[in-house]
Structures are given as structure tokens and as C-alpha cells.
């Protein structure tokens, strides 16, 4: 009978048995490595920037984030399966998400100059996992975090601005500059 060209080509694709798992794509592991290294480098740069902004809590958060990402990078050599890859990619995304949320909480919540960085989680998940349930999870986590930051002042929980607020415009500009630059770099990987 008549078949579409795609259906005909599908017959020639190697089949994976139930006991065999598809091979892990080395390019995905390399992407995870590049992503972790780029963000760890950005953390070091932002630690210095936070020091200039008088945001000393941010210095420690960024240095801790960079260190945890580099420690996660040390485990890349042990990736031997899709589940090991997924664990490391999830750990990396979680480390970044928690660090960004901590900085946002310390710099004004929903009015933080860093609020745009919360979008890194679903972007990273899309790059690292493709469009999967993990990506949707990180999208929902991000939307939830933004909602919480928006609700904190409404329920009477003060959100500190632990930086030199006279430098807010510079903080916003540098945060957006870094975010755009990192997105550009990540899309070139």
C-alpha cells in the first residue's frame, strides 16, 4: 500500500529492544558541561559585581553557586546513562534556581534587579532536556516563584534590599546585560 516518505524511512531505523537502552548523546553531556561552566564563570563575575554594589550576601551566594556547579561538573565523567544525565542536569538546574531565588529575595523580591534571571530555569531545562515534563516542571516552578515574590509584600512579609539602592539603575542594567549575554552564549553552544 501507499506510505508517506517518513513512514517508509521509519522501517530502516534501527530498533532498540526492551533490554537495550538508547545510547546517550555525547553532545548532550557536552552541552551540560558548557552550560555549567558558563554559569559558574558568570557567578564569579557577578560575585565581584555584587561586592561593588555593596551586596555582600550576594557575593557569598554567587561564590557558593559557582562552587556547587563546578563540583557538579566533576561528576560529568560518571555519566553512563540517561538517568545519570538527568540527575546531573536536574541538580545543575536546581542549584541555579535556588541561588537566583535567594538573590531575588535579598534584593527586593518581584522588584529586584535580578528578577529576570529566574527565567533561566525553564530556559536551561529546555536546552538540557528538550521539551519534556521536566521542562514543564521548571516552568511551573519559575511561575510559582514569581507569584510568591509578588505576594510577599501583600501578606505583610518585608522583602529586603540588601544592596546600595542608590545604584539600582546600574544593578538593573548590569543584570539585564549579563542575562542577555548568557542567553546569547547558551544559544551558540
N, C-alpha and C positions, 0 to 999 in steps of 0.2 A: 504494500500500500504506500500511499504518499506520506512522506515525513518532511518536517521542516529541516533546513540545513543544521540547525543546532541539535535537533533530535538525532540526526544521523551521526554527527560528530560525537555525541554523548556515548555512543556504542563503543568508541575507540578509547575512551578514557579508562585508565587503569582502575580496577575496582579494589577497594580496601575491604578485607574480610573483617568479621566481627572481632577477631582476636588481634588484628593488626590495627595500630593507630596511625593516622597520617603523620608524616614527618613534620617536625617543627621547622618553620621557615626561618633560616638564619638571618634574613633581613629584618624580621620582627624583633629578634634578640638585639640586633644592631641598633634598631630604632629605639628600643628600650634603653640601651646604653647611651646613645646620643642624647636622648631626652633627659635622662637622669644627670648626665654630665653638664648639659647646657643649663639646667635649672640649678644645679649645685654651684656652678660658676656665677649665675645670676644672684644666688643667695649671698655669695661672698661680696659681690659688688654692692648689693643692697645693704649688707651689714655696714659697710663703710658709709654709705649714703645715710642710713639711719643714725649713725653716730653724728654726722654733720647736722642732721635735723633735730638733734637732742633727744632722739627716741632710743634710749639705751635698752629698754626691754626688747625692742625690735632687733637690735644688734644680736642679742642672745638667741632670739627666735630664729633669725636667719642663719646664724652660725650653726645652731642645732639642726635646723632643716638641712643645710648643706652637708653636715657630717652624717646624718642619718641616710641621706640619699647616696653618699659615697660608700657607706657601709653596705647599703643595699646593692650597689654596683659590684661589690666584692663577691656577691653571690651569683653573679651572671654566669660564671663558668660552670655552675652546678645545674644549669637549666638543661634538662634532658627530656622534658615532656611539655605538653600544652598546659597541664595543670601547674607545673612548676613555673612556667612563664606567667600564667595568670596570677599566681600568688605574688610573684615579684612585681608585676605591673600594678596589681592592686595595692601592694604595700607602698610602692612609689607614689601612686596617686593619693593614697590616704595621708602619707607624710606631708605632701604638698598642700592638700586640702586643709589639714589641721593647722599647719603653720600659717597659711593665709587667713584662716578664720581667727586665729589668735592675734595676728597683727591687726585685722579689721576691728576686732573687739577692743583693742588697746588704742585705736586711732580714730574713734568716732562712730563705729558701727556702720549703719547704712550711709552715713555722710563721710565715711573715711576716704581719704585719697587713694586707698588701696582696694576699694570695693570691687573694681573691675577685675582684679586678679582671681576672684572666686570663680570666674568663668573658666579658669584654667582646668578645673577638674573634668567637666564634660568634654572639653576640647582634647585633653590628654587621653581620656578614656576612648574617644573616637579614634584618635591616632593609634593607640596601643591595642585596642580590642576590635576595632571596626564597629559597625553599628549592631550592638548586641544588647542583651538585658543588662550587662554591666554598664554600658554607656547610659542607658535609661536610668539606672540606679544613681549614677553620678550627676545626671541632670536633675533628678529629684532631690538629691542631697544639696545641690547648689541652690535650687529654688527654695528649699526649706531653710537654708542658712540665710539667704537674703530676706526671707519672710521674718525669721527670728530677729535679725538685726533691725528690721523695720519696726517690729513690735516692742522691742525692749523699752524704748522711751515711753511708749503708750501705756505700758503696765508699770511704769514708775522705776524701772531699773536704769540707773545712770550709766552712760557709756563714756568712759574717759577719753581724753585726747592727750595722750602721754608723749607729746612732741611739742616743739616750739611752734605754736599756732600762727605766729607771725610769718612763718614760712609755708603756710598751707598751699599757696599757689605753686610754689616750687615743688612741694611734695606731690601735688596732683600732676603737674607737668612731667616730672621725672617718672612717676608711677606709670602714667599712660605711655610715655616714651619707651620705657622698658618693656611694657606689656606688648606693644605693637612690634618692637624689635624681636622679642622672644617668639611671638606668633609667626613672624616672617621667617625666622631661623628654623622653627619647627616644621613649617610647611616646605622648606627646602631640603629637608633630610630625606 
